[in-house]
Amino acid sequence: MTRTSGANGGGQQGSGKLPRKRFYRARAHSNPLSDSHFPIPIAPDDVDLSQHYPRYFPADKGEHGDGDGDAEAPRIRFADVGCGFGGLLVGLSPLFPDKLMIGMELRDKVTEYVKERVLALRASNPGQYDNISVVRTNSMKYIPNYFGKAQLSKMFFLFPDPHFKEKNHRRRVISMHLLDEYAYVMEVGGIIYTITDVEELGIWMRTCLEKHPLFQAVPEEEIKVDPVVKLLSSATEEGQKVARNGGQTFQAIFRRISLQEE
Amino acid sequence: PRSPLLAAMEDAAVEEAEVSGAGEFAPALVAAHPLGNSVAVAVGPELRVFDLKGGCAVSLSDDSGGCSHSDAIRAISFSADGALFASAGDDKLVKIWKTDSWRCIQTITSEKRVSAVAISKDGLYVTFADKFGVIWLVTVGEHGGGQVSSDNKPVSLYGHYCSIITSMKFSPDGRFIATADRDFKIRVTSFPKNPIKGAPEIQSFCLGHTEFVSSIAFTSHSGGSSFLLSGGGDSSVRLWDYITGCLLDTYEVKDKGGRTAK
């Protein structure tokens, strides 16, 4: 299989052949503080949905976002923050075929892999996987550029970097300050799913969510019947690795609520 | 005879010219008392105040013993009623002054250098932004004396992740605080009755600038409507409905007044 580079993957996608991970090797860590050069939408209306979900936004429909008759245009509803190789998106896609979902990933090569994977899945499964896509971005800085107020009904944070050193705790993707932004892009009633195999990080994420006034723990009986929850530990490479090694995982699943009057 | 104020501003221009090319130099700052009582000019570490009513320069007294600021002042602001004045900058100090006597009544230590400062509409709180993009809040002490507050430690309100805050203003009705940053963003946050607990509710993001935002201002509240104005490195001035984040109009300054209707 030919190694593709950059954005040129589109040319050979009729084949439906899945990309091979070893051609997309990347370091596990990427520096979220560095200003890498990837395009950022100025505002959510500038996100080109026709590029991500062509079946939902045929290109011949005229200028994107011109408003005429676009009142019913679907919007992205699920975001997988730090989507890695795309396992969760692939698992979610058939469960919610009518919902548009996007993965956000900082690493260039890994993003390319997911793009190729989605295109290959669409080619070999016609009519499926049209509702998932990926974008290379720094979600700690640019979430409000992609999503408008109360747009998302689900957000996922699977096996984030633990950033063990105390001086790096502010680089953690779940923090009190960043929860303000995640609460902003989530609708009231929307659900945030977090999971890690690092106990200290699990405690950290749960504590942040408990302390934040715009989130409330989802009760156990609801978690039990949510079809998404199983995927948190089984759908991704990290989750499968942890399961193989018999490791423990720590989940924190919370609902976005409106501010309670004191 | 040259007015002291003109002298101050000419000195500032000369100092800038002398050190141009010597690295980043703090621009001189000017702020006018809301009732026209006085004008304050910050030149490097020096704070110079001119009493417009009395027609003379004011000498500042600082009860904390030291001279005004020991490094470049980066932000100054009068309170809405003019009773208070705040200055802050590279010496990591935030100083609060009473403008009747021009005594420094309070000095707060920030962990990092400060890039913006504002006083809440009711005069109870001072907010300041550090170089990590975190907005902090302190309660204005009633007693004079200018001691460094230890029991009144700054509390973290919210943050623009890893961004420099360039401008920070309270809305005329005091319900919102708006902050602009170098990453083209303006965030409008609900300022709670009890801000000691934080400000987690984002009202809107005003997104549209294609370069750093350098300055924001609220229009006055007469007739019930209030808007937000912003200017930035993209040579545009923009008008916003800050409740919704909607861009109402853009004025392209670089084309000698080209207008982009919205």
Boltz contact constraints between the chains, C-beta under 6 A:
constraints:
  - contact:
      token1: [A, 33]
      token2: [B, 162]
      max_distance: 6.0
  - contact:
      token1: [A, 42]
      token2: [B, 207]
      max_distance: 6.0
  - contact:
      token1: [A, 43]
      token2: [B, 207]
      max_distance: 6.0
  - contact:
      token1: [A, 140]
      token2: [B, 161]
      max_distance: 6.0
  - contact:
      token1: [A, 141]
      token2: [B, 161]
      max_distance: 6.0
  - contact:
      token1: [A, 144]
      token2: [B, 205]
      max_distance: 6.0
  - contact:
      token1: [A, 177]
      token2: [B, 158]
      max_distance: 6.0
  - contact:
      token1: [A, 177]
      token2: [B, 159]
      max_distance: 6.0
  - contact:
      token1: [A, 180]
      token2: [B, 158]
      max_distance: 6.0
  - contact:
      token1: [A, 180]
      token2: [B, 200]
      max_distance: 6.0
  - contact:
      token1: [A, 180]
      token2: [B, 202]
      max_distance: 6.0
  - contact:
      token1: [A, 184]
      token2: [B, 202]
      max_distance: 6.0
  - contact:
      token1: [A, 213]
      token2: [B, 200]
      max_distance: 6.0
  - contact:
      token1: [A, 214]
      token2: [B, 200]
      max_distance: 6.0
  - contact:
      token1: [A, 259]
      token2: [B, 201]
      max_distance: 6.0
